[in-house]
């Protein structure tokens, strides 16, 4: 099990804060070495991420990736506007400048925030979908410059095609390959004009992102009910991209909400340290969320978002910070009982490593459950068509349909999930923790945990290729094994690991894409000791298979 740093949950030491001038200077001054795999453009589930301090995120990365996106748009005939959002990480502004220079040189119509501010990931998704509604040509797409909840020294760059959600691997593979080709060719073929000219180019447009998103929110969440109920809400943007959205939203709907911290500081010095002593804007971490948890008695319900606002962390007066799986289950139970206009066929989407309490809630609701590999891209089509009423993943990312059953976003929306917590309390008189407690009284209490286990690159490769025969497990924590899976049952796609199930528990193991560890997700419906036995059995079986 991973050890917790003594600094976890405490105010960060000022001496450990990132040196922002050094970070930005290095972004412009350093050049990647294409022969070093760690310095190449690499798209994971949420785009390309890295830091200028390790030469994994700098100007050439963004120039090359932007040109590759322009090439992809040309190849596929995309001629509509491209919506661009940035978060509050120090490398976001420099990366935006680089991207604007290339987009303008390629004549791409880009929409940047009219106030020169920040734009959450779900707002970009919402803008793309709103523009493309009822259109069959001239479709829009988007880019979000964010490394999500990663530490302050990181930068990130991700692409959302016209469906509004995260790009699938067929798209990102083309962009990644094109970007690395440009870097290998010393940027030959990358079109670029000076920044001042690019900002004034006829193809560069100022766009109001805040008002359309805020005005449409009432169609996804019952804001009138939240207002009339008087629910007291605390909101912590964690210094992220949602920071300037909350006050206009509070005023527009007249809700009883307080933004507890509106500071924007690229060092994120106001954060408490995460489990490993690092600054990480992870709203599902009790260590990173320590400040808001301490305020729980001031509010009926409180919530925070990560830096690009696609994740949510829900804090209740009765239960403190909710486990992400617990809130997903409570949200599903509530929504499918209080959205009469959703079709009877609207399903529930969950990742294969999310809690099985969701399976039990789906069965209780008599709703179809679709279990997918990890990654929100698997939910995009279903949310877009209304086939999924709700889709969520264990890492506190989710979205759901508008109240009339039409699409809201096809990317994760932490803002709408936070407001849903307030709606739940306002309508039922029970906060989401109390709703979850009622569910578990009927369906059983889950004991869920994810741990990291050290593994060599060779062992990680072996785990990825592991099948039921090699694992050879017949019992799990004393019970007969009922299923061993390497593919998600919802769409028969490989999830890059293995899952073993029994009647009262399960585990799934997947290699990390960035660290020399593999992740074990495990759950028991008995008790904490049973969970420990499942984890131990899992590690023994995998070690034997290596």
N, C-alpha and C positions, 0 to 999 in steps of 0.2 A: 504494500500500500504506500502511496505517495506521502511523504512527511510534510507537515504544515510548518511553514516558516514562522519563527517567533514574532515577526513584524506583521503577520496577517491580521487584517481587521483594524489596524492602528493607523493614525495619520502618517503619511510618508515622510521620510527623512529628506529635508530640502537638499542635502548633499547628493542624493541619488537621482534628482530630477534631470531629465534630458536637457542637453545643451542645444537649444533651438537654433541659434545662429550657425553652430557647427553642422547640425543636421541639414539645414537648408543650403549652406555653402557646399557641402559634400554632394548634395543632390545635383547641383549644377556643375561642379568641378570634376567629379569622378566619372569614369567610363567603364561599362561592364566588359569583362573578359568572356567572350562567347565560348571559350574552351572549358570554362569552369561551370559545371552544371548548376551550381548555386547562384550564378550571376546571369542565368538565362531567364527569359520570360517564361513563366510556368503558370498556367491557369488551373487552379484547383476548383473546389465546389463553389467558391465565391470570388473568382477572378484571380488576378496576379497580386501577390502581396510580397512585401520585403521591406528593407530599410536601406537608406543611403549609406549608413555606417558600415554595412557589410556589402555594399555595392550590388544589392539585390533589388533596389528600387531607386532609380535615378532618371535624369532627363532623357537619356537615350532609350531607356525602357518605355517611357511614356510616348515619346515621339514615334518610335517604331511601332508600338501597339496601336496608337491612334491611326497611323498610316495603314496598318493592316485592317483596321475596322473600316476605314474609307474604301479600301480595296474590296472588302467583303460586301459593303453596301452597293458598290458599283456592279459587282458580279451578280448579285441577287436582285438588282433593280430597285433598291430602296431609295426613294427620292424625297420622302417627307422630312420633317424636322427631326433633329436629334436633341433630346432633352438631357441636359447635363446637371448633375448635382454633386456637391462636395460635402464632406463632413468637417469636423473641427480639428483633425490631426494636423500637425505642423506641415507635413508634406503635401497636404491637399491643395493649398493655394498654388505652390510652385507647379504641381502636376497639372492643375487647371490651366495655368499660363501656357505650359508646353502643349497641352491638348488643343487649346484654342488656336495656337499658331498653325498647327497642322490641319485642323478642320477648316479653318478659313482659307488656307492655301489650296485646299481641295474643293472649295466652293460648297461645303456642307452647311445647310441652314441649322445653326445651333441655337438652343434656347438656354440662356444662363439667367440666374436669379437677378431680378431687376434691382434688388437692394444690395447686390454684391454679398449676399449672405450664404447660408447653408441650406441644403435640401436633403431631407431624409430619403432613404431608399424607397419606402412605400409611396412617397409623394411622386417620385419619378415613375414608378409603375402606374400609379393612378393617372398621371399626365399622359403617358403613352396610350393607355386604354381609352381615356376620354377623347383624345384626338382621333384614334383609329376607329372609334365606334361608327358603324354604318359605312365605313370606307372599304373599298377593295383595292385601291391603288393609292400611290403617294403616301404610303404608310410611315409612321414615325417609329423611332426606336430610342434608346437612351444609354447613357454611361453614368455610373456613380463612382466617384473617387473616394474610396473608403477602405480601410482594413478592418471594418466592423469594430469589435470590442478590443482589438489588439492593443499592445502597449503604445505609449506616445511616440516612440521613435519609428513606428511602422507607417507604411503607406499602402494603399490598395487601389486597384483599378478594375472595375467589372462592367460587363456589357449586358444589356437587356434588349433582346430583339423585339419586333413588333407585338409579340404576345404579352409583353410587359413583365415577364418573369426572368429568372436567371437563364442565361444561354446554356443550351445543352452542349455536350462534348463535341458533337459534329461541327458546331459553330466555333467553340473555343479552340478546338484543335487547329482549325484554319487560321484563326487570328494569332495563336501562339506560334505556329510555324512561320507565318508571314513576318511577324515581329522579329523573330530570331534570325531570319534570313536578312532582314535589313541591318540588324546589329552586326552580323558576320561580314556584311558588305560595307562596313564603316558608314552606314546610314545613306548610302547611295540609293536614290529613288524616293527618299522621304521628302515630300513637298512641305515647305515651311515659309512663313512670312513673319517679319518682326512683330512682336506682341502688340505694340501700339496700333499698327496698321490692322492687325487681326481683330482687335477689340472694336475698331471702327468700320470693319468690313460690312458691306450690305447683307452678308449672310449671317452675321452675328446679331442676335436679337435678345432684348431684355424681356423676361417673362415673369408674370406674377404667379408664383407657385402656391403662396399661402392661401389666398382667398378662395380659389376653386376647390382646393382640398378641404378646407375648413367648412365651406358651405355645403359640400356633399356629405360630410361626416354624419349628419343627421339621418341620412338614408341607410347608413350601416348600423348605427347605434341609436337607441332611443334617447336622444339628448334632452327632449322635453320632459321625459320621465325623470332623468337625472336631476334636472333643474327643480321640478316640482317636489321631488322627494327630499331635497335639501342635503343630500349625502355630502359629507365633508371630505374633500379629496386632497391628498398631498401628491405633488408631482416633482420628481427630480430628473431633469434631462441628462444628468451626469456629464454636463458640459458638452453635450453632443448636438447633432444637427437639428433636433426638434426644439431647441431652446427658444427660438423666436416664433414658434407656432402656437405655444400654449396660451399666451396672453390674448392674442386675437381670438382664439377658440373660446376661452373663458368669457370674454366680452360678448362674442357673437351669440352664445347660447345662454349666458347668464347663470352658469353653474357655480356652485360653491367650492371653488378649487383654489389652491395656493401653490405657486411654484416656489419650492423651498430653496432652490439654488439656481440662479440664472447666469452664473459666471461662465465665461468662455476663456480658457487658458490652455495653450497647446502643451504645457507641461503637466496639466491635470493635477496640480498640486493639492487640490481640494479633495482628492480621492483618498480612501483608505486602501491599504495594500491588500492584494489578492493572496490566495493561499500560499504562493511561493515567494511573497515579498515584493512582487512586481506590481506596477500600476496596470490595471486592466479594467476597462469599463464594462465588466461582465455583470449584467443586472440579474443573473441567476445565481451569483456567488454571494453567500452570506458575509464573506469578508469584504468584498468590494462594495456591498450594500449596507455596511455597518451603520453609516450615518442615517440613512432613511429608516432602517429598522429601529434605531433608537428613538425616532420621532413617532412611532406607530400609535401611541396613545393620543397624539394630537389630532388624528384623523380617523374617519370611519374606514377608509381604505386609502392606500397610497400605492404609487407605482413609479418605476423608473424605466428608462430605455437605454440601450447601448448607444454607441456614438453615431451610428447611421439610422437609429430608431427602428430597426427591423426586429429587435427582440424586446421582450417584456420581462419585468420582475415585479411580482404582485406582493404587496405587504398588507396584511390585515391586522386589525386591532386584536383579534382573537387568536391568531396563529403565527404572526410574524411573517417572514419571507416564505412564500409557498414554494415547494418543490415544483419545477416546471411541469412535470408529468401530472401532478395533482391539479394544477390549474387547468391544464388541457382537458382533463376528465370533467372537471366542474363546468368549464365553458361549453363543452359538447352537450352535457346533460341539460344545461340551461337553454342553450340556443335551439336545440331541436324540439324543446317543449314550448318555446315562445317565439317561433318564427313560422306562423301558420301559412305564409305564402311560399315557403320553400316547398319544392316538389317532393312527393312521397318517395321518389327515387334518389333524391340527393344523398350521397354517401359521405362517409367519414374517412379521411385520409390520415394515415399515421406511418411513421418510419418503423422499420423492423426492430429497432432498439428502444422504442418507446414503451412505456409501461403497459402491461396487459390489463390494467384496470380499465383502459380505454376499450379493449375488446369486450369486457364485461358490460360497460356502459352501452356500447353499440348493440349488444345482444338484448339488453333491457329495453332499449329504444326500438328494437326491431329494424335497425338500419344496417345497410351494407357497409362493411369495413374493408378498406383497401390498404394493404400493408406493403410499403415500398422500401427500396434501399434508402440509405441516408442521403439527404440533399433535397432542397425544396423544389428543384427543377422537375421532380416527378409529380408534383401537384399542379403545375402550371396549367396544363390542358384542362384538367377537371375543374379547377376554379374558374377558368375562362369560359367554359360552356355551362357551368352550373351543375355539372355532374357531382362535384364535391360541394356539400354545404359548408364543410369545415375541413381544414387540413393543417396539421401541426407536427412539429418534430420535438424530440426530447430536449433539445438545446434552447428551448424557450422562444421558438419562432413559429408563428401561426398566422393565418388569415381566414376570413369567412365571407360568405356572400352578403350582399345588401339585404335589407329586410324584405324586399320584393322578389328576392331570388336571383337577381342579376349580379354580374361580377363587380366586386369592389376593387381588390388588387390581386395580382397573380404572383406577387412577392410577399415576403413576410411583413406584417405591419404591427409593430409593437405599440404604436399609439392607440390604434383601435382596440387592441387587446386590453390595454389599461383602462380605457373608458368602459369596456364591457364589464370589467370587475365592478365598476360603480353602478352600471345598469342592473347587474345581478342583485346587488344589495338594495338598490332603490326599489326594485319590483318585488323581491321576495322577502325583504327584511332580514335576510341572512347573507353574511359576507361569503366570498368564495371558499374560505376555509371551513366555514360551518356547512356549506353545501356539500363540500367534499367529505366531511365527516359523516353526513347523512348517507352519502353514497356508499362509503366503506362499511357502515353499519349493516347495510343490505348486501353488498357485493364482496366484502372481504377487504382486509387492510393489506396494501402492498408495501413491501420493504425493498426498496430499489437503490442501487448504488452503481457508480461507474468507477473503476480503479484502473491505474496504469501499471503495466508489468514490463520491466526491462527486456529488450529483445534486440538481437543483432540484425543488421539488414538481411542476412541470409535466413534467419528465423522468421522475419517478417514476410519474406517472399514465400517461405514454406507454409506459413499460416494462410496466406492469400490463396494458395493452391490446395489447401487441406479439404478433403472430402470425408463423407461419413465412414467409408471403409477404413481410412487411415486413422481416424479418431477412435473408432471402435469402442464407443460408449454405450452401455446397455442400461446403466443405472445412474441417476443423478440425485445426490443427497438422500440415498436410500430408496428412491422411487424408480419404477421402470421409466425409461426414456420413451416418450411418445412420438417425437419427431426430431430429426436432425436436418437442418436446412443450410444450403449455401446460396439459395435464390429466394428473393422476396415472394411470398405467396400471392400478393396483389397483382403483380405484373410479370412474374417469372424472370426477373432480372437479377443478375449476380449482385450481391452487396459487398463483395470483397472480403468475406469472412465466413464464419460458421456459427449457427445458432442451434442450441440443444434445448429441448423442451420436455417437461414432465407435467403432471397434473397440478402440482403446487408451486412450480417455479421454473425458471429458465436462465440460460446465460447466452450471450453472444460475444464473440471475440473478433476484433478487426485490427489490422496493423495501422499505426499512425502514419500519416503521410509526411509528417514534418519532424518527428522525434524518434529516437531509438527505443520505442516502447510499443506494446500492443495494448489495446483497450479491452477491458472486460466489462460488459454491461450485464448486470445480474438482478434477478428479482425473486422474492419469495412471498407467498401468500400465507405463510405460517408465522415466522418471527425472525428476529435479527440473527439468532444462532443458525437457523436453517439457511439464511442468506449467506452467512460465513462458510457454511459447509458447501454450498453451491459454488462459491468463489474458489474454495480450495480444490474441489473436485475438478473444476474447469482448468485451473493452473496445472494440476497433476496430469490430466489427460492431454493437454496441449504440449507440455514438456516431454511426455512420452512419445507423442507423435513427431516432435522435432528430431 
